[in-house]
Amino acid sequence: MRCRVSLILMILSLVPLAAQDLTPVRELKQLWKYDEAIAALTQMMADQGPRPELLEELADCHYQSGNAPEALDQYTLLAQMQPGKLLYQIRQMSLLYRAKQYPGAIDIGRGILQRDSITQVISMVGDAFNQLERRDSAEWYYRAALARRPHNEGVLNKLCSILLGREQHDEVLALADSFLDEEPDNLTILPVRGIARFAKKQYDDAETDFKHMCELGEDGYAVHYYLGQCAQKNGLLRDAEREFKLAWKRDSTDVNVALTIAQLTSDERKEDWEIWYDKALAMLQPDPKIINTTAIAHQNYALSAYKHGKFDLCIAEYKKMLEFSPKHYAAYYMIAQSYELKQDYKTALSWYKKAQPYFSEGTRGREICDTGIQRMEAELFFLNE
């Protein structure tokens, strides 16, 4: 690259200084005819040599048209030719960030900040550190950006995201409250405060924030999800079910929402509770990475079936659960109890005996197994089996 810059500078010293009119090229750019503008600039450089003003227009054409690699190459060249021009370095940093070359973006950004404390550059350096998961450094730059421009919802949102990840809920609330005092209807910071309030178990206050978002026209998944969570925590199960179903309509990819609706509809004795468990399990089955969630889903399905007196379904779901979590020994005596309620005492006895060795003397599980075995043996004795 150094040789290339030296060669261009030598050529420039030999080229006459008369500048060709760039108006036609700029008009092409305004019409988004970047290919034509690039062709015109290439011809001009063939006639005049690679003058900086031509290279700058060419670099901007590539930048505006989305040809990031070529634009980065041009701006890197220009930054070396004219190191005093910050625009070139800012574009270079932006392109490196877009290309996910975060260390390079950080290096150039820091160089810019040694010369000029530009808020957007401070924020982008923070973003690059954030992408590298260097949260402490990202936090420092976000705070520096906010010190220069306090009412910046984008930067504040990113800073609060870091603080929420560390469970620094009080500081998030302080920052969000200060912002919302000036702009109470801001749909970027309202959910931040709502989440922090929910995390602090301030469910009524959190609900207020999310309901206010609904009043402002925000009707997305997150709003209804958290309204459902707040209602569930406050014991308002019908409200919770309604909100979770609204969340599901907006995003049907969250298996936990399906499982929650299944549990709520089962507890309320709704007719569609089985349908929701089936939906959730259909989502879980193909993915071996969520075995624990799958096991819990089958367990909850089984428990709901038990409550509804559907003992065959209960037995089937517990057996499926054991495929994913074979050491969940309580499932054995639950299966035994289901067979007992079906009056299949012989099979119930075998499952109580299967469960018994896994529970120590004096535990609740052992007591269930011992008394179950006694009952089944008595029933079989009276039936002469």
C-alpha positions in Angstrom: 0.0 0.0 0.0 2.9 2.4 0.8 4.4 1.8 -2.6 1.0 2.5 -4.2 0.6 5.8 -2.3 4.1 6.9 -3.2 3.4 6.1 -6.9 0.2 8.1 -6.8 1.8 11.0 -5.2 4.6 11.0 -7.8 2.0 10.9 -10.6 0.1 13.8 -9.0 3.3 15.9 -9.1 3.4 15.5 -12.9 -0.3 16.1 -13.6 -1.5 19.6 -14.4 -3.6 21.1 -11.6 -6.6 22.1 -13.7 -9.5 20.4 -12.2 -12.2 18.9 -14.5 -15.8 19.9 -13.7 -17.3 17.2 -11.4 -20.9 18.5 -11.7 -22.0 15.9 -14.2 -20.6 13.1 -12.0 -22.4 14.5 -8.9 -25.6 14.7 -10.7 -25.3 11.0 -11.7 -24.8 10.2 -8.0 -27.8 12.2 -7.0 -29.8 10.0 -9.5 -28.3 6.9 -7.9 -26.6 6.1 -11.2 -23.4 5.0 -9.5 -22.2 2.7 -12.2 -22.3 5.5 -14.8 -20.6 7.9 -12.3 -17.8 5.3 -11.7 -17.3 4.9 -15.4 -17.1 8.7 -15.9 -14.6 9.0 -13.0 -12.5 6.2 -14.3 -12.2 8.0 -17.6 -11.4 11.3 -15.9 -8.6 9.6 -13.9 -7.2 8.2 -17.1 -7.1 11.7 -18.5 -6.0 13.6 -15.4 -4.4 11.0 -13.1 -5.6 9.8 -9.7 -6.3 13.2 -8.2 -7.6 13.2 -4.6 -10.9 14.9 -5.5 -11.5 12.2 -8.2 -10.6 9.4 -5.8 -12.9 10.9 -3.1 -15.8 10.9 -5.6 -15.0 7.4 -6.6 -14.8 6.2 -3.0 -18.1 7.9 -2.3 -19.7 6.1 -5.3 -18.6 2.8 -3.9 -19.7 3.7 -0.4 -23.1 4.9 -1.5 -23.7 1.9 -3.8 -22.9 -0.6 -1.0 -19.6 -1.9 -2.5 -18.0 -1.9 0.9 -14.7 -3.7 -0.1 -13.9 -1.3 -2.9 -14.9 1.7 -0.8 -12.7 0.5 2.1 -9.8 0.1 -0.3 -10.3 3.7 -1.7 -10.8 5.3 1.7 -7.7 3.6 3.1 -5.7 4.9 0.2 -7.1 8.4 0.7 -6.5 8.4 4.4 -2.8 7.6 3.8 -2.6 10.3 1.1 -4.3 12.9 3.2 -4.0 11.9 6.9 -5.3 15.2 8.1 -8.8 14.7 6.6 -11.0 13.1 9.2 -13.8 12.3 6.8 -11.7 9.6 5.2 -10.8 8.0 8.5 -14.5 8.1 9.7 -15.6 6.4 6.5 -12.8 3.9 6.9 -13.8 3.1 10.5 -17.5 2.8 9.5 -16.6 0.3 6.7 -14.4 -1.8 8.9 -17.2 -2.0 11.4 -19.7 -3.0 8.7 -17.2 -5.7 7.6 -17.0 -6.9 11.2 -13.4 -6.0 11.4 -13.9 -4.6 14.9 -10.3 -4.4 16.1 -9.4 -2.3 13.1 -12.4 0.0 13.6 -11.4 0.5 17.2 -7.8 1.4 16.3 -8.9 4.0 13.7 -11.7 5.3 16.0 -9.2 5.9 18.8 -6.9 7.7 16.4 -9.8 10.0 15.4 -10.7 10.7 19.0 -7.1 11.8 19.7 -7.8 14.7 17.4 -11.6 15.3 17.8 -14.1 14.1 20.4 -16.9 13.2 17.9 -19.8 11.7 19.8 -20.8 9.3 17.0 -17.2 8.0 16.8 -17.1 7.5 20.6 -20.4 5.5 20.3 -19.1 3.4 17.4 -15.9 2.5 19.2 -18.2 1.4 22.1 -20.3 -0.7 19.6 -17.1 -2.4 18.3 -16.1 -3.3 21.8 -19.6 -4.6 22.5 -19.5 -6.8 19.4 -16.2 -8.2 20.8 -18.0 -8.9 24.1 -15.6 -6.5 25.9 -18.4 -5.1 27.9 -16.3 -3.0 30.3 -14.7 -1.1 27.5 -18.0 -0.7 25.7 -19.5 0.7 28.9 -16.7 3.2 29.2 -17.3 4.6 25.7 -21.0 4.6 26.0 -20.8 6.6 29.2 -18.3 9.0 27.5 -20.8 9.4 24.6 -23.6 10.1 27.1 -21.4 12.7 28.9 -21.2 14.6 25.7 -24.8 14.1 24.6 -26.9 12.9 27.6 -30.3 12.6 25.8 -29.2 9.9 23.3 -31.7 7.0 23.4 -29.7 4.7 21.2 -26.5 4.9 23.4 -28.5 4.8 26.6 -30.3 1.7 25.4 -27.0 -0.1 24.7 -25.5 1.0 28.1 -28.7 -0.2 29.9 -28.5 -3.6 28.1 -25.0 -4.1 29.5 -26.2 -3.1 33.0 -29.2 -5.3 32.8 -26.9 -8.2 31.9 -25.1 -7.6 35.2 -28.3 -7.2 37.1 -27.5 -3.6 38.0 -31.2 -2.8 38.0 -31.2 0.2 40.3 -28.8 2.1 38.0 -30.9 1.2 35.0 -33.9 2.6 36.7 -32.1 5.8 37.6 -30.9 6.3 34.1 -34.3 5.4 32.5 -36.2 7.6 35.0 -34.0 10.6 34.2 -34.5 10.2 30.5 -38.3 9.5 30.7 -38.8 12.6 32.9 -38.0 14.6 29.8 -39.5 12.3 27.2 -42.2 10.1 28.9 -43.4 8.5 25.6 -40.1 7.3 24.3 -40.6 3.7 23.0 -36.9 2.8 23.2 -36.4 3.5 26.9 -39.9 2.7 28.2 -39.3 -1.1 27.7 -35.9 -0.8 29.3 -37.5 0.6 32.5 -40.3 -2.0 32.3 -37.8 -4.8 32.2 -35.8 -3.4 35.1 -38.9 -3.0 37.1 -40.0 -6.5 36.3 -36.6 -7.8 37.4 -37.0 -6.0 40.7 -40.4 -7.6 41.2 -42.2 -4.3 40.8 -44.8 -6.0 38.7 -47.5 -3.3 38.9 -45.0 -0.6 37.8 -43.7 -2.8 35.0 -47.2 -3.4 33.8 -47.8 0.4 33.8 -44.9 0.9 31.4 -45.9 -1.9 29.0 -49.5 -0.8 29.0 -48.4 2.8 28.2 -46.5 1.4 25.3 -49.7 -0.2 24.0 -51.5 3.1 24.4 -48.7 4.7 22.2 -49.4 2.1 19.5 -46.7 -0.4 20.3 -48.3 -3.8 19.8 -45.3 -6.2 19.4 -44.3 -9.5 20.9 -42.3 -8.1 23.8 -45.0 -5.9 25.1 -47.6 -8.7 25.3 -45.0 -11.1 26.6 -44.1 -8.9 29.6 -47.8 -8.0 30.2 -48.4 -11.7 30.4 -45.5 -12.2 32.8 -46.7 -9.4 35.0 -50.3 -10.7 35.1 -49.0 -14.2 35.9 -46.8 -12.9 38.7 -49.9 -11.1 40.1 -52.0 -14.2 39.9 -54.2 -12.8 37.1 -54.2 -16.0 35.1 -56.9 -15.2 32.6 -55.2 -11.9 31.8 -51.9 -13.7 31.5 -53.3 -16.3 29.1 -54.8 -13.5 26.9 -51.5 -11.6 26.7 -49.4 -14.7 26.1 -51.7 -15.7 23.3 -51.3 -12.2 21.8 -47.6 -12.6 22.1 -47.8 -15.9 20.3 -49.8 -14.4 17.4 -46.9 -12.0 16.9 -44.1 -14.5 17.2 -44.9 -18.2 17.2 -41.2 -19.3 17.5 -40.9 -19.0 21.3 -41.5 -22.5 22.7 -41.6 -21.1 26.3 -44.7 -19.1 25.4 -46.4 -22.2 24.1 -45.5 -24.1 27.3 -46.8 -21.3 29.5 -50.1 -21.1 27.6 -50.4 -24.9 27.9 -49.9 -24.7 31.6 -52.3 -21.8 32.0 -55.1 -23.4 29.9 -54.6 -26.6 31.8 -55.0 -24.9 35.2 -58.1 -23.1 33.9 -59.5 -26.4 32.6 -59.7 -25.0 29.0 -60.5 -27.4 26.2 -57.4 -26.5 24.2 -54.7 -27.3 26.8 -53.6 -30.5 25.0 -53.2 -28.6 21.7 -50.8 -26.2 23.3 -48.6 -29.0 24.7 -48.6 -30.7 21.3 -47.5 -27.4 19.7 -44.7 -26.9 22.1 -43.4 -30.5 21.9 -43.5 -30.4 18.1 -41.1 -27.4 18.3 -38.8 -29.1 20.8 -38.5 -32.6 19.3 -36.0 -32.0 16.5 -33.5 -30.1 18.6 -31.1 -32.1 20.9 -29.7 -29.0 22.4 -32.8 -28.3 24.4 -33.2 -31.8 26.0 -33.9 -30.4 29.5 -36.7 -28.1 28.2 -38.2 -31.0 26.3 -38.2 -33.2 29.4 -39.9 -30.4 31.4 -42.5 -30.0 28.7 -43.3 -33.7 28.8 -43.4 -33.6 32.6 -45.8 -30.6 32.6 -48.0 -32.2 30.0 -48.1 -35.4 32.1 -49.0 -33.5 35.3 -51.8 -31.6 33.4 -53.1 -34.9 32.1 -53.0 -36.4 35.6 -55.1 -33.4 36.9 -57.6 -33.9 34.1 -57.9 -37.6 34.9 -56.4 -38.6 31.5 -54.2 -41.3 32.9 -53.2 -43.0 29.7 -52.0 -39.7 28.3 -50.2 -39.1 31.7 -48.4 -42.4 31.5 -47.4 -41.8 27.8 -46.0 -38.4 28.6 -44.0 -39.5 31.6 -42.5 -42.3 29.6 -41.5 -39.8 26.9 -40.0 -37.6 29.6 -37.9 -40.5 30.8 -36.4 -40.8 27.3 -34.9 -37.3 27.8 -34.4 -37.4 31.6 -34.0 -41.0 32.7 -32.9 -40.0 36.2 -36.1 -38.2 37.0 -37.2 -41.1 39.3 -40.3 -39.4 40.6 -41.8 -40.1 37.2 -41.7 -43.8 38.1 -44.1 -43.5 41.0 -46.3 -41.0 39.1 -46.6 -43.7 36.4 -47.4 -46.2 39.2 -50.1 -44.0 40.6 -51.7 -43.5 37.2 -51.8 -47.3 36.7 -53.3 -47.6 40.2 -56.0 -45.1 39.3 -56.7 -47.2 36.2 -57.0 -50.2 38.5 -54.2 -52.0 36.8 -52.6 -53.0 40.1 -50.1 -55.5 38.8 -48.5 -52.9 36.5 -48.7 -50.3 39.2 -46.9 -52.6 41.6 -44.0 -53.1 39.1 -43.6 -49.4 38.7 -43.6 -48.7 42.5 -41.0 -51.4 42.9 -39.0 -49.9 40.0 -39.0 -46.5 41.8 -38.3 -47.7 45.3 -34.5 -48.3 45.1 -33.9 -44.7 44.0 -35.2 -43.1 47.2 -33.5 -43.3 50.5 -35.2 -44.3 53.7 -37.1 -41.5 55.4 -37.7 -39.5 52.2 -41.1 -38.6 50.8 -40.4 -40.5 47.6 -39.6 -43.7 49.6 -42.7 -43.3 51.6 -44.9 -43.0 48.5 -43.3 -46.1 47.0 -43.5 -48.2 50.2 -47.2 -47.4 50.9 -47.9 -47.9 47.2 -46.4 -51.3 47.2 -48.4 -52.2 50.3 -51.6 -51.1 48.7 -51.0 -52.9 45.4 -50.1 -56.1 47.2 -53.3 -55.9 49.3 -55.4 -55.2 46.2 -53.9 -58.2 44.3 -54.3 -60.4 47.4 -58.1 -59.6 47.5 -58.3 -60.2 43.8 -56.4 -63.5 44.2 -53.8 -62.4 41.6 
